[in-house]
């Protein structure tokens, strides 16, 4: 049993190896064999025949092939008197569903007429040829083609309609059979190379059209549908066909391809094949050979048409089978050509065309020359001239090198024979100044005689183009000189007592800004090294004028024109509660020293402005102490803790500063709450009705009100406050400033003051009735009505107020 078991194991091993070998070595579709690497796993059935199949190289054959030999493969020859039948075959796996395929191979065989020949068979894998016996049809054996013989040179066989459906899903054998009868013959016997079997259908070469001297278009038909990889073509000047290993000349995804760079008057051969995949390609199929046309070099006949001021159309017939054309043109009289190379027009076009669009100069005589280029040889040039029209488009104008009194003017494009005219003027004036500009090639002009820091406009026209059309205005401003007034004087921020001022700088200059109230003779001067200053100490709602001047090398230039501005009145920030339904300020009482008590009861509101309600006006004395503020709270329903803050804008700058908070009460349920406050010695004095300060009272639930900050529950109220000085009666025998007579009828004299002091006269309501400059220490009051007045004298910063009676 041990020996039998060992024998079975060995047998199974050989069967397994055999199956594996068959699986690994049986090729499948697509099948291609050029024998470059080996014998392609062909089986040679030679036995004791004299003439046998061999793989190798022999004289007259490719480096590797299979062929019949009587010299052990040393030569592709046979013994013509020794009858032989030998076979060479290979097994090929045919996939399920395979139907129509291509079969092609290269072959040669001479032999003896009908007696010595090569035959090709497709047989089932179960059939094995026998040396010395020819294959016959039947039992699934299919003969391909006729007898292959009587050809001493290599031929290509192609069958593009080979039906392999009977072998689909199995393995078939491709058999090459050689037979000779021994009664003589002609060398060589059979030889095979470049076998290809696949289902990639071959294309159908149709024509070559059009054909020129250096190019041609190859055309073929689609066998069924365009293959996945498109097509490859092979072009050669030799008739030798390509094989499966040949490198294609090119590829195409369509059924046409244009080949160029051909030689004139030369015959070419071409082949095409389908590419179904990288390994599945159809056999090469030869198309009709063609001969390129001869190429002439006679200069073409050129026509110029459609000439405008900047374009023209150049045309010439399609002749002489040109490859391309060399075109050159230029303005007559110049030395540099513009060169264009253009391919020849392809039929069915009969005319070559070149459009020179937007590339020519107006009103210019051009010359153009064209020559045929064929096989890199340039023929003789034609010659034509044409004149462009006058341009209706004005030239483009640029300005450069602007100085204080001149500018460089440049214009383009530049024609060769125009007459340019320029006109210029200061912007804002009516009259133009005309200048005849120089002739080309000059295209610049220096415009002189201009004025510093002026804005000018210029226009240019070509007077030869009618109607004369000027270019759009080009505007420029001449440079400034230090002596001129600085431009750009303006205010960037204006507040009741302050103004931020700036102006255009001048390199290396310092400046003096001067300002004054309109109507007084003296200026306040501010020297600065920068082109901006901040004016402070202004009086609100007062009209001022100002000027600025450059200082260069210690020398002042001219002052700028007067700039007028009026200071605004004070504007306060907004502040309110979101809801006053639960609580509000019920009453505000102010008890001033030496002034009337103000008492204001009110209902609920988120914010109320009482500055316009006369009965709520509050009068205070500058420097007074122990003035009293009383605030009464009121709740609707629940009683909440309420904080109270009261401010008075004593310096009238529009802000409620921390030092202007006159009363502060932490959140509580006490009502009323009260406190005392003092009026600063320098508090703003209300000399007119519109010049007052504001008292703001705020009540906030659960917190202390913060200035300019809204809150959820409570109320805010604003009141007008007018602060006055504590008037001192005129003392007798005063040694400083005296007013007399008092009462006065016509002339009020003032003693012990400097000339040209400022004055203001107020009525008992604090309203200014007149103001001005006190000249010669006297003042005419005859136009005042009979009443009591206060006169305020500002003598170089010393301010004195006195009462007088007009009668």
C-alpha positions in Angstrom: 0.0 0.0 0.0 2.9 2.3 0.7 4.1 2.1 -2.9 0.6 2.6 -4.3 0.1 5.6 -2.1 3.4 7.1 -3.2 2.6 6.4 -6.9 -0.8 8.3 -6.5 0.9 11.2 -4.8 3.4 11.5 -7.6 0.7 11.2 -10.2 -1.4 13.9 -8.6 1.7 16.1 -8.4 2.3 15.8 -12.1 -1.3 16.4 -12.9 -1.4 19.5 -10.7 1.9 20.8 -12.2 0.5 20.1 -15.7 -2.7 22.0 -15.1 -0.8 24.9 -13.5 1.6 24.9 -16.4 -1.3 24.9 -18.9 -3.1 27.7 -17.0 0.0 29.8 -16.8 1.2 29.3 -20.4 -2.1 29.3 -22.3 -2.6 32.8 -23.7 -6.0 34.4 -24.1 -7.5 37.1 -26.3 -6.2 39.5 -27.3 -3.3 37.4 -28.6 -0.1 38.8 -30.1 3.2 37.1 -30.8 6.2 38.6 -32.6 8.7 36.0 -31.3 11.1 38.6 -30.0 11.4 37.1 -26.6 11.0 33.3 -27.3 9.2 30.8 -29.4 5.9 31.9 -28.0 5.3 28.4 -26.4 4.6 27.0 -29.9 4.6 23.2 -30.1 6.5 21.8 -33.1 5.1 18.4 -34.4 8.1 17.3 -36.5 8.8 13.7 -35.5 11.1 12.0 -38.1 10.2 14.4 -40.9 13.1 15.8 -42.9 11.8 19.3 -43.1 10.9 20.5 -39.6 9.6 23.6 -37.8 12.2 25.6 -35.9 12.3 28.9 -33.9 15.2 31.2 -34.5 16.9 33.5 -37.0 17.7 32.6 -40.5 19.0 34.5 -43.6 16.1 36.5 -45.2 13.9 36.3 -42.1 13.4 38.8 -39.2 15.7 38.3 -36.3 13.2 35.9 -34.7 10.5 33.8 -36.3 9.3 30.3 -36.7 10.0 28.6 -40.0 10.6 25.3 -41.8 14.2 24.1 -42.1 16.1 21.0 -43.2 19.3 22.2 -41.5 18.3 22.2 -37.9 17.1 25.8 -38.1 20.3 27.2 -39.6 18.5 28.2 -42.7 14.9 28.7 -43.9 15.3 26.0 -46.7 13.8 22.6 -47.3 14.8 19.3 -48.9 12.7 19.5 -52.1 12.9 15.7 -52.8 12.0 14.6 -49.2 8.3 14.6 -48.7 7.3 16.1 -45.3 4.2 17.2 -43.3 5.0 19.1 -40.1 3.0 21.3 -37.8 3.5 24.2 -35.4 0.7 25.1 -33.1 -0.2 27.2 -30.0 -3.2 27.0 -27.7 -5.2 30.2 -27.2 -8.0 30.6 -24.6 -11.2 32.1 -26.2 -13.4 34.0 -23.8 -17.1 33.3 -23.5 -19.2 35.4 -25.9 -16.5 35.8 -28.5 -17.8 36.1 -32.0 -16.0 38.0 -34.8 -12.3 38.6 -34.5 -9.2 39.7 -36.6 -6.5 37.3 -37.5 -3.3 38.5 -39.1 0.2 37.2 -39.6 3.2 37.7 -41.8 4.2 34.7 -43.9 6.3 33.6 -46.9 6.5 30.3 -48.8 7.5 29.5 -52.3 7.2 25.7 -52.9 6.1 24.0 -56.0 2.9 25.3 -57.5 0.0 23.3 -56.0 2.1 20.7 -54.3 4.2 22.5 -51.7 2.3 25.0 -49.5 1.5 26.3 -46.1 -1.9 25.9 -44.5 -3.5 27.5 -41.4 -6.0 25.7 -39.2 -8.2 26.4 -36.1 -8.7 23.2 -34.2 -10.2 22.2 -30.8 -7.7 21.7 -28.0 -8.6 18.0 -28.0 -7.1 17.6 -31.4 -3.3 17.1 -31.8 -1.8 17.1 -35.3 0.3 14.2 -36.4 3.6 14.5 -38.2 3.4 13.1 -41.7 -0.4 13.5 -41.9 -2.3 16.5 -43.2 -5.2 18.0 -41.2 -8.7 17.6 -42.7 -11.9 19.5 -42.1 -14.6 18.2 -39.8 -15.0 17.7 -36.0 -14.7 21.5 -35.4 -11.5 21.9 -37.5 -11.6 25.1 -39.5 -9.2 25.9 -42.4 -8.2 29.6 -42.7 -7.6 31.0 -46.2 -6.3 29.1 -49.1 -2.9 27.5 -49.7 -0.1 29.9 -48.8 2.8 29.5 -51.4 4.5 30.9 -54.4 5.7 34.0 -52.4 9.5 34.3 -51.8 9.0 37.6 -50.0 7.2 38.4 -46.8 3.4 38.9 -47.1 0.7 39.9 -44.6 -2.5 37.9 -44.2 -5.5 39.6 -42.7 -8.9 38.2 -41.9 -11.1 40.8 -40.3 -14.3 38.6 -40.2 -13.1 35.5 -38.4 -15.9 33.8 -36.5 -14.6 32.2 -33.3 -18.0 31.6 -31.7 -17.5 27.8 -31.9 -14.5 28.1 -29.7 -15.9 30.6 -27.2 -15.6 29.6 -23.6 -12.8 27.1 -24.4 -9.3 26.7 -25.7 -8.5 26.5 -29.4 -5.3 25.6 -31.2 -3.9 27.8 -34.0 -2.0 25.4 -36.3 0.5 26.2 -39.1 1.0 23.2 -41.4 3.8 22.7 -44.0 3.5 20.1 -46.7 5.8 19.3 -49.6 5.5 16.3 -51.9 9.2 15.6 -52.7 9.0 16.1 -56.4 11.0 19.4 -56.5 10.2 22.9 -55.4 11.4 26.5 -55.0 13.0 27.9 -51.9 12.0 29.0 -49.3 9.5 26.8 -47.4 7.0 28.3 -44.9 7.9 31.0 -42.3 5.6 32.8 -39.9 6.0 36.0 -37.8 3.9 38.8 -36.1 0.8 36.8 -35.3 -2.2 38.8 -34.0 -5.6 37.6 -32.9 -8.1 39.9 -31.2 -11.6 41.3 -31.3 -10.5 44.9 -31.9 -12.1 45.6 -35.3 -9.9 47.1 -38.0 -10.7 50.6 -39.5 -11.3 51.1 -43.2 -8.9 53.5 -44.8 -10.8 55.6 -47.4 -8.8 58.5 -48.8 -6.1 61.1 -48.5 -7.6 64.6 -49.1 -6.8 67.4 -49.2 -3.1 67.1 -50.2 -0.8 70.1 -50.4 2.9 70.5 -50.9 3.8 69.9 -47.3 0.6 68.5 -45.7 -2.2 65.9 -46.2 -5.3 64.7 -44.4 -5.6 60.9 -43.8 -9.2 59.6 -43.6 -10.7 56.3 -42.6 -14.1 54.8 -41.6 -15.2 53.5 -38.3 -15.7 49.7 -38.4 -18.7 49.9 -35.9 -18.0 52.3 -33.1 -14.9 54.4 -32.3 -12.6 52.1 -30.2 -11.9 53.2 -26.6 -8.3 54.2 -27.3 -9.0 55.8 -30.7 -6.6 55.1 -33.5 -2.8 55.0 -34.3 -1.3 55.7 -37.6 2.0 55.0 -39.2 3.5 57.2 -42.0 6.6 56.4 -43.9 8.4 57.3 -47.1 9.0 53.6 -47.6 6.4 50.9 -48.6 7.7 48.5 -45.8 4.7 47.9 -43.6 4.9 48.2 -39.8 4.5 45.3 -37.5 3.1 45.0 -34.0 6.3 46.3 -32.5 6.5 49.3 -34.8 6.2 52.7 -33.0 3.2 54.7 -34.4 3.8 58.0 -36.0 0.8 59.5 -34.1 -2.7 58.9 -32.8 -6.2 60.3 -33.2 -9.5 60.1 -31.5 -11.4 60.8 -34.7 -11.4 59.2 -38.1 -9.2 61.8 -39.6 -5.7 63.3 -39.0 -3.7 66.1 -40.6 0.0 65.3 -41.2 2.3 68.2 -41.9 5.9 69.0 -42.4 6.0 66.8 -45.4 8.4 67.1 -48.3 6.9 68.5 -51.6 6.6 66.2 -54.6 7.2 63.1 -52.4 5.3 59.8 -52.2 4.2 58.6 -48.7 2.7 55.3 -47.4 0.5 55.0 -44.4 -1.3 52.5 -42.2 -3.9 52.8 -39.5 -5.1 50.5 -36.7 -7.7 50.6 -33.9 -6.7 50.8 -30.3 -9.2 49.0 -28.1 -6.9 48.8 -25.1 -3.2 49.0 -24.3 -2.9 45.3 -25.2 -5.8 45.0 -27.6 -5.0 46.7 -30.9 -6.1 45.7 -34.4 -3.6 44.8 -37.2 -2.2 47.6 -39.2 -4.3 48.4 -42.3 -2.7 50.1 -45.2 -4.3 53.2 -46.8 -3.8 54.5 -50.3 -0.4 56.0 -50.8 -0.2 59.6 -51.9 2.2 62.1 -53.4 2.5 65.7 -52.1 2.2 68.5 -54.6 5.1 70.4 -56.0 5.7 73.9 -54.5 6.3 77.1 -56.4 8.0 80.3 -55.2 6.5 82.9 -57.5 5.4 85.9 -55.6 1.6 86.0 -55.1 -0.7 88.7 -56.5 -1.9 90.7 -53.4 -5.0 92.8 -53.0 -5.4 95.5 -50.3 -9.0 96.4 -49.3 -11.1 97.7 -46.4 -8.5 100.4 -45.5 -9.5 102.5 -42.4 -7.5 104.9 -40.3 -6.0 101.9 -38.3 -6.7 98.7 -40.2 -6.7 97.0 -43.6 -7.5 93.6 -45.2 -4.8 91.9 -47.2 -5.8 89.0 -49.5 -4.1 86.8 -52.2 -5.2 83.6 -54.0 -4.4 80.0 -52.9 -1.8 79.1 -55.5 1.5 77.3 -55.9 0.7 74.8 -53.1 2.4 77.0 -50.6 3.3 75.7 -47.1 3.0 79.1 -45.5 3.7 82.8 -46.2 6.1 85.3 -45.0 4.4 88.7 -44.6 6.1 92.0 -43.7 4.8 95.6 -43.6 5.9 99.1 -42.4 5.3 102.8 -42.9 7.0 104.0 -46.1 10.3 105.7 -45.1 10.9 103.7 -42.0 13.5 101.0 -41.6 11.8 98.4 -39.3 9.4 95.8 -40.7 6.6 94.1 -38.8 6.9 90.5 -39.8 4.0 87.9 -39.7 4.2 84.2 -40.6 0.9 82.7 -41.7 0.0 79.2 -42.7 -1.5 78.6 -46.1 -5.3 78.5 -46.3 -6.7 75.0 -46.6 -9.2 74.1 -49.3 -12.1 74.5 -49.9 -10.9 78.1 -49.2 -9.5 79.8 -52.3 -8.1 82.9 -50.8 -5.6 83.7 -48.1 -6.5 86.6 -45.8 -4.6 88.7 -43.3 -6.6 91.3 -41.2 -4.4 94.1 -39.9 -6.8 95.3 -37.2 -6.1 98.2 -34.9 -2.4 98.0 -35.6 -1.8 100.8 -38.2 -1.2 104.5 -37.8 -3.7 106.9 -39.3 -3.0 109.0 -42.3 0.1 107.0 -43.1 1.5 105.4 -46.3 2.3 101.7 -45.8 4.1 99.1 -47.9 3.4 95.4 -47.6 5.3 92.4 -49.1 4.4 88.7 -49.2 6.4 85.7 -50.2 5.6 81.9 -50.4 7.5 79.7 -48.0 7.8 76.1 -49.2 10.0 73.4 -47.6 11.7 76.2 -45.6 12.6 78.1 -48.8 11.2 81.6 -49.1 10.4 82.8 -52.6 10.3 86.3 -54.0 8.3 89.0 -52.3 5.3 90.9 -53.8 5.1 94.7 -53.2 2.0 96.8 -52.5 1.4 100.3 -51.0 -1.7 101.7 -49.3 -2.6 104.9 -47.4 -4.6 104.7 -44.2 -7.3 107.2 -43.6 -7.1 110.2 -41.3 -8.0 109.1 -37.7 -11.4 110.5 -36.4 -10.1 109.6 -32.9 -8.3 112.5 -31.2 -4.8 111.6 -29.9 -4.2 110.4 -26.3 -2.6 113.3 -24.3 -0.4 113.0 -21.2 1.1 115.7 -19.0 4.5 115.5 -17.4 7.3 117.6 -15.8 4.8 120.2 -14.3 6.6 123.2 -12.8 5.4 126.5 -11.3 5.0 128.0 -14.8 5.3 125.2 -17.4 4.3 121.6 -18.3 5.5 119.0 -20.9 2.7 117.9 -23.2 2.9 114.6 -25.1 0.4 113.1 -27.6 0.0 109.8 -29.4 -0.5 107.8 -31.6 1.7 109.7 -34.0 0.9 109.8 -37.7 3.5 110.8 -40.2 1.9 113.8 -41.9 -0.7 115.4 -39.6 -0.9 119.0 -38.4 -1.7 119.0 -34.7 -3.3 122.0 -32.9 -3.4 122.4 -29.2 -5.7 124.7 -27.2 -5.4 125.5 -23.5 -6.9 127.7 -20.8 -7.2 128.0 -17.0 -10.1 125.9 -15.7 -13.1 128.1 -15.2 -12.3 130.7 -17.9 -14.0 130.9 -21.3 -11.2 131.9 -23.7 -9.0 129.2 -25.3 -5.4 129.8 -26.2 -4.3 128.0 -29.5 -0.8 126.6 -30.2 0.4 125.0 -33.5 2.3 121.9 -32.5 5.5 120.7 -34.2 5.3 118.2 -37.0 6.2 114.5 -36.6 8.3 112.8 -35.5 8.2 115.3 -32.7 5.3 114.6 -30.3 6.1 116.7 -27.3 5.7 120.4 -26.5 6.7 122.5 -23.5 3.8 124.8 -22.5 5.2 127.9 -20.8 4.0 131.2 -19.4 1.7 129.6 -16.8 0.9 130.9 -13.3 1.9 129.1 -10.2 -0.8 127.0 -8.4 -3.3 127.3 -11.2 -5.4 124.5 -12.7 -5.3 124.3 -16.5 -6.9 122.1 -19.2 -5.5 121.3 -22.6 -6.9 119.6 -25.7 -5.2 118.4 -29.0 -6.7 117.8 -32.5 -5.4 116.7 -35.9 -6.5 119.5 -38.1 -6.2 117.4 -41.3 -9.1 115.2 -40.1 -12.4 117.0 -40.8 -14.4 117.9 -38.9 -11.7 118.8 -36.4 -12.3 116.9 -33.2 -10.4 117.8 -30.1 -9.4 115.3 -27.4 -11.0 115.2 -24.0 -9.5 117.8 -21.7 -6.4 116.9 -19.8 -6.3 118.8 -16.5 -3.2 119.6 -14.4 -2.2 122.1 -11.7 1.1 124.0 -11.7 3.4 123.8 -8.7 3.0 126.3 -5.9 5.7 128.7 -4.7 6.2 129.6 -1.1 5.2 133.2 -1.7 1.7 132.2 -2.7 -1.1 131.8 -0.1 -1.3 128.2 1.2 -4.4 126.5 -0.3 -6.8 124.1 1.5 -7.4 126.1 4.6 -10.3 124.4 6.4 -11.7 123.3 9.7 -11.8 119.6 10.4 -13.7 119.8 13.7 -15.6 122.8 15.1 -16.9 122.9 18.7 -18.4 125.8 20.7 -15.0 126.9 22.1 -12.5 125.0 19.9 -11.7 124.6 16.2 -9.2 122.1 14.6 -7.7 123.9 11.5 -5.5 122.5 8.7 -4.2 123.6 5.3 -2.0 122.2 2.5 1.7 122.1 3.5 4.6 123.5 1.5 8.0 121.7 1.7 10.4 123.4 4.2 7.9 126.1 5.3 6.7 127.2 8.7 3.4 129.0 9.1 1.5 131.8 10.9 -2.3 131.4 11.4 -4.1 134.5 12.5 -7.8 134.7 13.6 -10.2 137.2 15.1 -13.8 137.8 15.8 -15.4 139.5 12.8 -15.6 143.2 13.3 -12.5 143.8 15.5 -9.3 145.2 14.2 -6.7 143.1 16.0 -5.5 139.6 15.1 -4.5 136.7 17.3 -1.5 135.0 15.7 -0.4 131.4 16.1 3.1 130.4 14.8 3.5 126.7 13.9 5.9 124.4 12.1 3.2 122.1 11.0 0.2 122.6 8.8 -2.5 122.3 11.5 -3.4 124.0 14.8 -6.1 123.8 17.4 -7.8 127.1 18.3 -9.1 127.2 21.9 -10.8 129.8 24.0 -13.4 130.6 21.3 -16.8 132.0 22.1 -19.8 130.0 21.1 -22.1 131.2 18.4 -19.6 133.8 17.4 -18.4 134.5 13.8 -14.7 134.4 13.3 -12.3 134.9 10.3 -8.9 133.5 9.8 -5.9 133.4 7.4 -2.7 131.5 7.0 0.7 132.4 5.4 3.8 130.4 4.5 7.1 131.5 6.1 10.1 130.4 3.9 13.7 131.4 4.9 12.2 133.8 7.5 10.2 135.6 4.8 6.4 135.7 4.9 4.5 135.2 1.7 0.9 136.3 1.0 -1.9 135.4 3.3 -4.7 133.1 2.1 -8.2 134.5 1.5 -10.3 135.0 4.6 -12.0 131.9 5.9 -15.1 132.6 7.9 -16.7 130.3 10.5 -19.2 130.5 13.3 -18.8 128.5 16.4 -21.9 126.4 17.3 -23.8 126.3 20.5 -23.4 123.6 23.1 -25.0 120.2 22.3 -25.5 117.7 25.2 -25.5 114.0 25.0 -28.7 112.0 25.0 -29.8 110.2 28.1 -33.0 108.5 29.1 -34.6 105.5 30.9 -36.3 102.7 29.1 -39.4 102.7 31.4 -40.9 105.2 33.9 -44.2 103.4 34.6 -43.0 102.1 38.1 -41.3 105.3 39.3 -40.5 108.8 38.2 -39.2 112.2 39.4 -42.2 113.9 41.0 -40.7 117.3 41.8 -37.4 119.2 41.5 -36.8 122.2 43.7 -33.8 124.6 43.4 -33.2 127.2 46.1 -30.5 129.6 44.9 -28.8 132.3 46.9 -30.1 135.7 46.1 -32.2 134.3 43.2 -35.8 133.0 42.9 -36.7 129.5 43.9 -37.5 127.1 41.0 -40.0 124.4 41.7 -41.2 122.0 39.0 -43.7 119.1 39.7 -44.0 116.6 36.8 -45.5 113.3 35.8 -43.9 110.2 34.5 -41.7 110.2 31.4 -38.5 108.5 30.3 -36.9 111.9 29.5 -38.2 115.6 29.6 -36.4 118.7 28.3 -37.5 121.7 30.4 -34.9 124.1 29.0 -37.5 125.7 26.9 -40.1 126.1 29.7 -39.6 129.6 31.2 -41.1 128.8 34.6 -38.4 126.2 35.1 -35.5 128.5 34.4 -32.9 128.5 37.3 -30.9 131.6 38.2 -27.5 131.2 40.0 -24.8 133.6 41.2 -21.2 133.0 40.2 -19.3 132.0 43.3 -22.4 131.5 45.5 -22.4 128.9 48.2 -25.0 126.7 49.9 -27.5 126.6 47.1 -30.0 123.8 47.7 -31.3 121.0 45.4 -34.4 118.9 46.4 -35.6 115.9 44.4 -38.9 114.2 45.2 -39.5 110.6 44.1 -42.8 108.9 43.3 -43.7 105.2 42.8 -46.6 103.4 41.2 -47.2 100.2 43.1 -44.0 98.7 44.5 -41.5 101.0 46.2 -38.0 100.5 44.8 -34.5 101.8 45.8 -33.8 104.8 43.6 -30.4 106.5 43.0 -30.3 110.3 42.2 -27.5 112.2 40.4 -27.6 115.9 39.5 -25.1 117.7 37.3 -24.7 121.4 36.2 -22.4 122.1 33.2 -20.6 125.0 34.9 -18.0 125.5 32.2 -20.5 125.1 29.4 -18.4 122.7 27.3 -21.3 120.3 26.7 -20.0 117.6 29.0 -21.2 116.8 32.5 -17.8 116.3 34.2 -17.3 114.5 37.5 -16.5 117.8 39.2 -19.8 119.2 37.9 -21.9 116.7 39.9 -23.7 118.8 42.5 -25.7 116.1 44.2 -25.5 112.3 44.4 -27.8 110.0 46.4 -27.2 106.2 46.6 -30.2 104.0 45.9 -32.8 104.2 48.6 -36.5 104.7 49.3 -36.3 108.1 50.9 -38.3 110.9 49.4 -37.5 113.7 49.1 -33.7 113.8 49.1 -31.7 117.0 49.1 -28.3 118.5 49.2 -26.4 121.8 48.9 -23.9 122.9 46.3 -21.6 125.8 45.4 -21.2 127.7 42.1 -17.6 127.9 41.0 -16.0 131.4 40.9 -15.2 130.8 37.2 -18.6 129.4 36.2 -19.8 130.4 32.8 -21.8 133.7 33.0 -24.9 133.8 30.8 -24.8 137.2 29.1 -27.4 136.4 26.5 -30.6 134.4 26.6 -29.3 131.6 24.4 -26.1 131.2 26.3 -27.0 129.2 29.3 -25.9 126.0 31.0 -27.9 122.8 31.6 -28.7 121.1 34.9 -29.5 117.3 34.4 -31.4 115.4 37.1 -31.5 111.6 36.8 -33.3 108.9 38.9 -32.4 105.2 38.3 -33.9 102.1 40.0 -31.3 100.1 41.9 -28.2 102.1 40.9 -26.5 105.5 40.6 -27.1 107.2 37.2 -24.0 107.6 35.1 -23.8 110.5 32.7 -24.7 109.9 29.0 -25.7 106.3 29.9 -29.2 105.0 29.4 -30.8 102.7 32.0 -33.8 100.5 32.3 -36.2 102.1 34.9 -36.4 105.7 36.1 -36.4 109.2 34.5 -34.1 112.0 33.3 -34.9 115.8 33.2 -32.9 118.7 31.8 -33.2 122.4 33.0 -31.9 125.8 31.8 -29.5 127.5 34.3 -28.4 131.1 33.8 -25.4 132.2 35.9 -24.8 135.8 36.5 -22.1 137.8 38.3 -22.6 139.3 41.7 -22.8 142.9 40.6 -20.8 145.4 42.7 -22.2 149.0 42.9 -19.9 151.6 41.4 -17.7 153.0 44.2 -17.2 156.7 44.5 -13.7 158.1 43.6 -12.7 154.7 42.1 -9.1 155.0 40.8 -9.1 152.3 38.2 -12.0 152.3 35.6 -14.7 155.1 35.9 -17.9 155.6 34.0 -19.6 159.1 33.8 -22.0 160.7 33.6 -24.4 158.2 35.2 -27.3 158.6 34.4 -26.2 159.4 30.8 -28.1 161.0 27.9 -25.8 160.8 24.9 -22.1 160.2 25.5 -20.8 157.8 28.2 -17.2 158.5 29.1 -14.9 155.8 30.4 -11.7 156.6 32.3 -8.5 154.7 32.9 -8.7 152.2 30.0 -6.5 151.5 27.0 -7.7 152.7 23.5 -9.8 150.3 21.5 -11.1 148.1 24.4 -14.0 145.8 23.6 -17.4 146.4 25.2 -20.8 144.8 25.5 -24.0 146.4 26.8 -26.7 144.1 28.4 -30.3 144.9 29.4 -31.7 143.8 32.7 -32.6 140.4 31.2 -29.0 139.7 30.4 -29.5 140.1 26.6 -26.7 141.9 24.6 -28.2 145.0 23.0 -25.0 146.3 21.4 -21.2 145.6 21.3 -18.1 146.8 19.6 -14.8 148.7 20.2 -14.6 151.6 22.6 -12.8 154.4 20.7 -11.3 157.5 22.3 -12.6 156.4 25.8 -16.2 157.3 25.0 -19.4 155.7 23.8 -22.5 157.1 22.1 -25.6 155.6 23.8 -28.1 158.0 22.4 -29.9 155.3 20.4 -30.6 153.2 23.5 -34.0 153.4 25.1 -34.3 154.8 28.6 -33.6 151.9 31.0 -31.0 150.4 33.3 -28.1 148.6 31.5 -24.9 146.8 32.4 -21.7 147.6 30.4 -18.9 145.0 30.3 -15.4 146.3 29.3 -12.7 143.8 28.1 -9.5 145.7 28.4 -6.7 143.4 27.3 -8.2 140.5 29.3 -9.3 142.6 32.3 -13.1 142.4 32.4 -15.1 145.0 34.3 -18.9 145.3 34.6 -20.7 148.5 35.6 -24.4 149.5 35.8 -25.5 152.8 34.2 -28.9 154.5 33.6 -29.8 155.8 30.1 -32.3 158.7 30.3 
